[in-house]
Amino acid sequence: MKRKSPVRPKGSLACVGVGITLGSHITPLARSHIEQADVVFVAASDGIVEKWVESMNADVRSLQPYYREGKSRMTTYRQMVDAILTEVRAGKKVCAAFYGHPGVFAWATHKSIAIARKEGFEAHMEPGISAEDCLYADLGIDPGTFGCQHYEASQLLFYGCRIDTAAYLVLWQAGTVGDQPFARSAPDIAYQQVLVERLAENYPLNHKIIVYRAATLSIHAPRIERTTLGNLAQARVEAPDTLVIPPARKPAPNTKLLRRLAKLRRSRA
């Protein structure tokens, strides 16, 4: 006798990305999920983005009120997860629309999907254009040329990350570097100086770096401010800003493996 497949609960969850630049980065599939959902949760720091999402669905709920200065980000994220899953468990088709890519620096989306799936609900993620995608285009960087290392800026201070100075180094959320309880939203020069000292272990203070922020409106230009490592602490680096540190040296050839590969080629000629 064939065993029946377990019946999925009625509710569902789609976490989608609306991209970075308003209106021009959203995919047709992400828009469809927003339009067809029973309820849409939106996470975007820009009120204009929220109004735009509201034009696609009658029941759009902002997740921004969960943020508060001095409040732990993890508390905020858990509250977001609870709000999203409450509607999923109520049997609704839920869409969570997040700024940029819903899986990049978005703990709440990954957690919501994991819990929903564990409880038997259908849940998936639709990608969006991220700030990283915009960075490559705006700065003319091909990650395949020299390679790229990516860290959340605080990770570089909290852990023993190894920096390869022959590759690009990209540090995200540089404006809140060192914020261990994840409760600060404004930059702090003292924390930025600690980051300078950490980077100075690998780069000279006169090494040129870039403060970058993607444009959120098509009428705006991206922020591309070039400075030096030594002047970074005095630069205006805010929460959405990213630091891009170009290579400081040429990659050293791995002569041992190059000889081995040459030998393999000759043996197959």
VEXNUNU-194643 format. One line per 2 residues: number of its first residue (from 0); their letters; for each residue z, x, y of N, C-alpha, C. Coordinates in steps of 0.2 Angstrom, whole numbers, always signed. Atoms other than C-alpha are relative to their C-alpha. Example, Ala and Ser with C-alpha at 12.3 -4.5 7.8 and 13.67 -1.06 7.14 Angstrom:
2
0	AS	+0,+4,-6,+39,+62,-22,+0,+4,+6 | -1,-4,-6,+36,+68,-5,+3,-4,+5
***
This chain:
269
0	MK	+0,+4,-6,+0,+0,+0,+0,+4,+6 | +0,-4,-6,-5,+7,+17,+6,-1,+5
2	RK	-5,+0,-4,+9,+11,+28,-2,-2,+7 | +2,+2,-6,+8,+2,+45,+2,+6,+5
4	SP	-2,-5,-6,+7,+14,+61,+5,-4,+4 | -5,+3,-4,+22,+11,+72,-3,-2,+6
6	VR	+3,+3,-6,+18,+0,+87,+3,+3,+6 | -2,-3,-7,+19,+9,+104,+3,-6,+4
8	PK	-2,+4,-5,+30,+1,+117,-5,-2,+5 | +5,+2,-4,+20,-8,+130,-1,+4,+6
10	GS	+0,-4,-6,+24,+3,+145,-4,+6,-1 | +4,-6,+1,+13,+18,+149,+1,+4,+7
12	LA	-1,-4,-6,+13,+33,+161,-6,+5,+1 | +5,-5,-1,-1,+43,+169,+2,+4,+7
14	CV	-2,-4,-6,+4,+57,+181,-7,+4,+2 | +7,-2,-3,-11,+61,+192,+1,+5,+6
16	GV	+0,-4,-6,-15,+74,+206,-5,-3,+5 | +4,+3,-5,-22,+68,+222,-3,+6,+4
18	GI	+3,-6,-3,-27,+86,+227,+4,+2,+6 | -3,-2,-6,-23,+95,+243,-3,-3,+6
20	TL	+3,+3,-6,-35,+89,+256,-1,-7,-1 | +0,+7,+0,-33,+71,+260,-7,-3,-1
22	GS	+6,+4,+1,-46,+60,+252,-6,+4,-4 | +6,-4,+2,-58,+74,+247,+1,+3,-7
24	HI	-1,-3,+6,-50,+81,+231,+2,-4,-6 | -2,+5,+5,-45,+66,+221,-6,-1,-5
26	TP	+5,+1,+5,-55,+64,+205,-1,-8,-1 | +1,+7,+2,-63,+47,+200,+5,-3,-5
28	LA	-5,+2,+5,-51,+46,+185,+7,-1,+3 | -6,+1,-3,-36,+49,+195,+1,-6,+5
30	RS	+0,+6,-4,-41,+36,+208,+0,-7,-4 | +0,+5,+5,-44,+24,+193,+7,-2,-2
32	HI	-7,+1,+2,-26,+26,+187,+4,-3,+5 | -4,+3,-6,-19,+23,+204,-2,-7,+1
34	EQ	+2,+7,-2,-29,+7,+207,+2,-5,-6 | -1,+4,+6,-26,+0,+189,+7,-1,-2
36	AD	-7,+0,+2,-7,+3,+188,+3,-6,+3 | -4,+5,-3,+6,-10,+190,+5,+2,+5
38	VV	-4,-3,-5,+17,+2,+200,-2,+7,+1 | +1,-7,-1,+13,+19,+208,+5,+3,+4
40	FV	-4,-5,-4,+25,+32,+213,-4,+5,+3 | +4,-5,-4,+19,+44,+226,+5,+5,+2
42	AA	-4,-5,-3,+26,+61,+230,-4,+5,+4 | +4,-4,-5,+18,+69,+245,+4,+0,+7
44	SD	-4,-1,-6,+27,+76,+260,-3,-2,+6 | +4,+2,-6,+14,+70,+272,+0,-8,-1
46	GI	+0,+8,+0,+16,+51,+277,-7,-3,+0 | +7,+2,+0,-3,+50,+279,-2,-1,-7
48	VE	+3,+0,+7,-6,+54,+261,+3,-7,-3 | -3,+6,+3,+7,+40,+256,-4,-6,+2
50	KW	+3,+6,-2,-2,+27,+267,-7,+0,-3 | +7,-1,+4,-19,+33,+259,+1,-3,-7
52	VE	-1,+2,+7,-12,+30,+242,+2,-8,+0 | -2,+7,-1,-5,+13,+248,-6,-5,+0
54	SM	+6,+3,-1,-23,+8,+252,-3,-2,-7 | +3,+1,+7,-27,+9,+233,+4,-5,-5
56	NA	-4,+4,+4,-13,-1,+226,+5,-4,+4 | -4,+5,-3,-2,-16,+231,+8,+2,+0
58	DV	-7,-2,+1,+14,-8,+224,+1,+7,-1 | +0,-7,-1,+16,+10,+230,+7,+2,+2
60	RS	-7,-2,-1,+34,+18,+230,+0,+7,+2 | -1,-7,-2,+38,+34,+239,+6,+3,-3
62	LQ	-5,-4,+3,+48,+47,+230,+3,+5,+5 | -2,-5,-6,+51,+57,+247,+8,-2,+2
64	PY	-7,+2,-1,+68,+47,+250,+5,+4,-4 | -5,-3,+4,+76,+56,+236,+1,+7,+2
66	YR	-1,-7,-3,+74,+73,+245,+5,-1,+6 | -4,+0,-6,+88,+77,+257,+3,+8,+1
68	EG	-2,-7,-2,+93,+94,+266,+7,+1,-3 | -7,-2,+3,+108,+102,+256,+1,-3,-7
70	KS	-1,+4,+6,+105,+91,+241,-4,+5,-5 | +4,-4,+5,+100,+101,+225,-6,-4,-2
72	RM	+7,+2,+2,+82,+99,+220,+0,-3,-7 | +0,+3,+7,+86,+96,+202,+3,-7,+0
74	TT	-3,+7,-1,+97,+81,+207,-6,-5,+2 | +5,+4,-2,+82,+75,+216,-5,-2,-5
76	YR	+5,+1,+5,+70,+78,+202,+2,-5,-5 | -3,+5,+6,+81,+69,+189,+0,-7,+3
78	QM	+0,+7,-3,+82,+54,+201,-7,-3,+0 | +7,+2,+0,+63,+54,+202,-2,-2,-7
80	VD	+1,+2,+7,+62,+54,+183,+3,-6,-2 | -3,+6,+2,+74,+40,+181,-4,-6,+3
82	AI	+3,+6,-4,+65,+29,+194,-7,-1,-4 | +6,+1,+3,+48,+32,+185,+1,-3,-7
84	LT	-1,+3,+7,+55,+29,+167,+2,-7,+0 | -3,+6,+0,+64,+14,+172,-6,-6,+0
86	EV	+6,+5,+0,+47,+5,+176,-4,+1,-6 | +4,+0,+6,+39,+12,+161,+4,-4,-6
88	RA	-4,+4,+5,+53,+5,+150,+0,-7,+1 | +0,+7,-2,+51,-11,+159,-7,-3,-3
90	GK	+6,+2,+3,+34,-12,+150,-6,+0,+5 | +6,+0,-5,+23,-8,+166,-4,+6,-1
92	KV	+5,-6,+0,+8,+3,+167,+2,+4,+7 | -3,-4,-6,+15,+17,+179,-5,+6,+1
94	CA	+3,-6,-3,+6,+30,+189,+4,+4,+4 | -3,-4,-5,+14,+44,+197,-5,+5,+3
96	AF	+5,-4,-4,+3,+52,+210,+4,+6,+4 | -3,-5,-3,+8,+69,+215,-5,+5,+4
98	YG	+3,-5,-4,+2,+81,+229,-3,+6,-4 | +3,-6,+3,-10,+94,+223,-1,-1,-8
100	HP	+1,+1,+7,-10,+96,+204,+7,-2,-3 | -7,+2,+2,+4,+86,+195,+4,+4,-5
102	GV	-3,-5,+5,+8,+100,+183,+2,+6,+3 | -1,-7,-3,+10,+114,+196,+6,-1,+5
104	FA	-6,+1,-4,+28,+115,+204,+2,-7,+0 | -2,+7,+0,+32,+98,+198,+3,-2,-6
106	WA	-4,+0,+6,+46,+98,+186,+0,-8,-2 | -1,+7,+1,+48,+79,+187,-6,-3,-4
108	TH	+6,+3,+4,+30,+75,+180,+1,+2,-8 | +0,-2,+6,+32,+86,+165,+6,-3,-4
110	KS	-6,+3,+3,+50,+79,+161,-1,-7,-1 | +1,+7,+1,+44,+61,+163,-4,-1,-6
112	IA	+4,+0,+6,+30,+64,+151,+3,+1,-6 | -4,-1,+7,+41,+72,+138,+4,-5,-2
114	IA	-5,+5,+2,+54,+59,+139,-4,-7,-3 | +4,+6,+1,+41,+45,+139,-3,+0,-7
116	RK	+3,-1,+7,+32,+52,+123,+5,+0,-5 | -6,+0,+5,+49,+55,+114,+2,-7,-1
118	EG	-2,+6,+1,+53,+37,+117,-6,-5,-3 | +5,+4,+3,+36,+31,+110,-5,-2,+5
120	FE	+4,+3,-5,+27,+27,+126,-7,+5,+1 | +6,-4,-2,+9,+33,+130,+1,+3,+7
122	AH	-1,-3,-6,+10,+46,+143,-5,+6,+0 | +5,-5,+0,-3,+59,+149,+0,+2,+8
124	ME	+1,-3,-6,-7,+70,+164,-8,+1,+2 | +6,-2,-2,-23,+71,+174,+0,+5,+6
126	PG	-1,-6,-5,-26,+87,+184,-3,-2,+7 | +2,+1,-7,-29,+88,+202,-2,+7,+3
128	IS	+1,-6,-3,-35,+102,+214,+6,+2,+3 | -6,-2,-2,-21,+113,+217,+0,+5,+6
130	AE	+0,-5,-5,-16,+125,+231,-3,+7,-2 | +3,-6,+3,-21,+139,+220,-8,+0,+0
132	DC	+8,+0,-1,-39,+133,+219,-2,+1,+7 | +2,+0,-7,-40,+131,+238,+1,+8,+2
134	LY	-2,-7,-2,-32,+149,+239,-6,+4,-2 | +6,-4,+2,-47,+157,+229,-6,-1,+5
136	AD	+6,+1,-4,-60,+148,+239,+1,+2,+8 | -1,-2,-7,-52,+151,+257,+0,+7,+1
138	LG	-1,-7,-1,-48,+169,+254,-5,+4,-3 | +5,-3,+3,-63,+173,+244,+2,+5,-6
140	ID	-3,-4,+6,-53,+180,+229,-3,-3,-6 | +2,+2,+7,-60,+180,+212,+5,+3,-5
142	PG	-6,-3,+4,-45,+182,+200,-3,+4,-6 | +3,-4,+6,-57,+190,+187,-2,+7,+2
144	TF	+2,-7,-2,-60,+205,+198,+5,+5,-1 | -6,-4,+1,-43,+213,+198,+5,-3,-4
146	GC	-6,+4,+3,-32,+200,+190,+5,-2,+5 | -4,+3,-5,-19,+190,+198,+7,-1,-4
148	QH	-7,+2,+3,+0,+189,+195,+3,-6,+5 | -2,+5,-4,+8,+173,+201,+8,-1,-2
150	YE	-7,+1,+1,+27,+170,+203,+2,-5,+6 | -4,+3,-5,+38,+158,+212,+4,+5,+4
152	AS	-3,-6,-4,+45,+169,+226,+7,+2,-2 | -7,-1,+2,+63,+167,+221,+0,+3,-7
154	QL	+0,-3,+6,+58,+172,+203,+0,+8,+0 | +1,-7,-1,+54,+189,+209,+7,+3,+2
156	LF	-7,-3,-1,+72,+191,+215,+5,-1,-5 | -5,+2,+5,+81,+182,+201,-1,+4,-7
158	YG	+1,-3,+7,+73,+191,+186,-4,+7,+1 | +3,-7,+0,+66,+208,+182,-8,+0,-1
160	CR	+7,+0,+0,+48,+204,+185,-4,+7,+1 | +4,-6,-1,+36,+218,+183,-6,-1,+4
162	ID	+6,+1,-4,+23,+220,+197,-5,+5,-1 | +6,-4,+1,+6,+227,+194,-4,+0,+6
164	TA	+3,-1,-7,+0,+234,+211,-7,+1,+0 | +8,+0,+1,-18,+235,+204,-3,-7,+0
166	AY	+2,+7,+0,-19,+216,+204,+3,-3,+6 | -3,+4,-5,-16,+203,+217,+6,-3,-2
168	LV	-7,+3,+2,+2,+197,+218,+0,-7,+5 | +0,+7,-4,+3,+178,+224,+7,-3,-1
170	LW	-7,+2,+0,+21,+172,+228,+0,-7,+3 | +0,+7,-3,+23,+153,+230,+7,-2,+2
172	QA	-6,+3,-3,+36,+144,+240,+4,+6,+3 | -4,-6,-3,+40,+160,+250,+5,-2,+5
174	GT	-4,+2,-5,+48,+150,+264,+7,-2,-2 | -7,+2,+3,+63,+145,+253,+2,+6,-5
176	VG	-1,-5,+5,+64,+162,+244,+8,+1,+0 | -7,-2,+0,+81,+166,+237,+5,-6,-1
178	DQ	-4,+7,+0,+87,+147,+237,+2,-2,-7 | -2,+1,+7,+96,+147,+220,+2,-7,-2
180	PF	-1,+7,+2,+103,+129,+221,-6,-4,+2 | +6,+4,-1,+86,+123,+227,+2,-5,+5
182	AR	-3,+5,-5,+94,+114,+242,-3,+1,+7 | +2,-2,-7,+86,+123,+257,-8,-2,+1
184	SA	+7,+2,-1,+70,+117,+265,-3,+4,+6 | +2,-4,-5,+69,+129,+280,+1,+7,-1
186	PD	+0,-7,+1,+65,+147,+281,+7,+4,+2 | -6,-4,-2,+79,+160,+283,-2,+8,+0
188	IA	+3,-7,-1,+75,+178,+290,+4,+4,-5 | -4,-5,+4,+90,+186,+280,-3,+0,-7
190	YQ	+3,+1,+7,+82,+179,+263,-6,+4,+0 | +7,-3,-1,+65,+185,+269,+1,+7,+0
192	QV	-1,-7,+0,+72,+202,+272,+1,+3,-7 | -1,-2,+7,+78,+203,+254,-6,+0,-4
194	LV	+6,+0,+3,+61,+199,+248,-4,+6,+2 | +4,-6,-2,+53,+213,+259,+3,+6,-3
196	ER	-2,-6,+3,+65,+225,+252,-2,+1,-8 | +2,+0,+7,+61,+220,+234,-7,+2,-1
198	LA	+7,-2,+0,+42,+221,+238,-1,+8,+2 | +1,-7,-2,+45,+238,+246,+1,+5,-6
200	EN	-1,-4,+6,+50,+245,+229,-7,+2,-3 | +7,-1,+3,+31,+244,+225,-5,+1,+5
202	YP	+5,+0,-5,+22,+243,+241,+2,+4,+6 | -2,-3,-6,+22,+253,+257,+1,-5,+5
204	LN	-2,+5,-5,+29,+244,+272,-6,-2,+5 | +6,+1,-4,+12,+246,+281,-6,-4,-4
206	HK	+5,+3,+5,+3,+237,+266,-1,-7,+3 | +2,+6,-3,-7,+222,+273,+1,-6,-5
208	II	-1,+6,+4,-2,+205,+266,-3,-6,+4 | +3,+6,-3,-8,+187,+269,+5,-6,+0
210	VY	-4,+7,+0,+3,+171,+274,-5,-5,-1 | +6,+5,+1,-8,+157,+267,+3,-7,-1
212	RA	-1,+7,+1,-7,+138,+268,-6,-4,+0 | +6,+4,+0,-21,+126,+262,+0,-5,+5
214	AT	+1,+6,-5,-27,+113,+274,+1,-7,-4 | -1,+7,+3,-21,+95,+270,-5,-5,+3
216	LS	+4,+4,-3,-33,+87,+282,-7,+4,+1 | +7,-3,-1,-52,+90,+283,-1,+3,+7
218	IH	+1,-2,-7,-51,+92,+302,+4,+6,+1 | -5,-6,-1,-38,+106,+300,-3,+6,-4
220	AP	+1,-6,+3,-41,+124,+295,+6,+3,-4 | -6,-3,+3,-31,+133,+282,+4,+6,+4
222	RI	-4,-5,-3,-17,+145,+288,-2,+6,-4 | +1,-7,+3,-23,+163,+285,+2,+5,+5
224	ER	-3,-5,-5,-11,+175,+294,+1,+7,-3 | +0,-6,+3,-13,+193,+291,+6,+4,+3
226	TT	-5,-4,-3,+2,+204,+294,+2,+6,-5 | -2,-5,+5,+11,+219,+285,+6,-2,-3
228	LG	-6,+2,+3,+25,+219,+273,+6,+2,+4 | -5,-2,-5,+36,+228,+286,+2,-6,+5
230	NL	-1,+5,-5,+34,+213,+298,+1,-7,-3 | -1,+7,+3,+36,+199,+285,+6,-4,+2
232	AQ	-7,+4,-1,+54,+195,+289,-1,-3,+7 | +0,+3,-6,+49,+191,+307,-6,-5,+1
234	AR	+6,+5,+0,+33,+181,+302,+3,-7,-1 | -2,+7,+1,+34,+162,+302,-2,-2,-7
236	VE	+1,+2,+7,+35,+158,+284,+4,-6,-2 | -3,+6,+1,+38,+140,+280,+0,-2,-7
238	AP	-1,+2,+7,+42,+131,+264,-7,-1,-4 | +7,+0,+3,+23,+127,+260,-4,+6,-1
240	DT	+4,-6,+0,+17,+144,+263,+1,+5,-6 | +1,-4,+6,+11,+156,+250,-1,+7,+3
242	LV	+2,-7,-2,+11,+175,+251,-5,+3,-5 | +5,-3,+4,-4,+185,+245,+0,+7,+1
244	IP	+0,-7,-1,-2,+203,+242,-6,+4,-4 | +6,-3,+3,-19,+212,+239,+2,+6,-4
246	PA	-1,-6,+4,-20,+227,+226,+2,+6,+5 | -2,-6,-4,-12,+243,+233,-3,+6,-4
248	RK	+3,-6,+4,-21,+254,+220,-6,-2,-4 | +5,+1,+5,-36,+255,+208,+3,+0,-7
250	PA	-2,+0,+7,-33,+250,+190,-1,+7,-3 | +1,-7,+4,-30,+266,+179,-3,-2,-6
252	PN	+3,+1,+6,-42,+267,+165,+4,+1,-6 | -4,-1,+6,-34,+265,+148,-5,+5,-5
254	TK	+4,-5,+3,-43,+281,+141,+0,-1,-8 | -1,+0,+8,-36,+279,+123,-4,-6,-3
256	LL	+4,+6,+2,-43,+261,+121,-7,+1,+1 | +7,+0,-2,-59,+265,+130,-4,+5,-6
258	RR	+3,-4,+5,-62,+279,+117,-1,-4,-7 | +0,+3,+6,-58,+268,+103,-6,-6,+0
260	LA	+6,+5,+0,-70,+254,+109,-7,+3,+0 | +7,-4,+0,-84,+267,+112,-1,+2,-8
262	KL	+1,-2,+7,-81,+273,+94,-2,-7,-4 | +2,+6,+3,-83,+254,+88,-7,-1,+1
264	RR	+7,+1,-1,-99,+252,+97,-5,+5,-3 | +4,-5,+3,-106,+268,+90,-1,-2,-8
266	SR	+0,+2,+7,-101,+262,+72,-4,-6,-1 | +4,+6,+1,-111,+246,+75,-7,+0,+2
268	A	+7,-1,-3,-126,+253,+83,-5,+1,-6
***
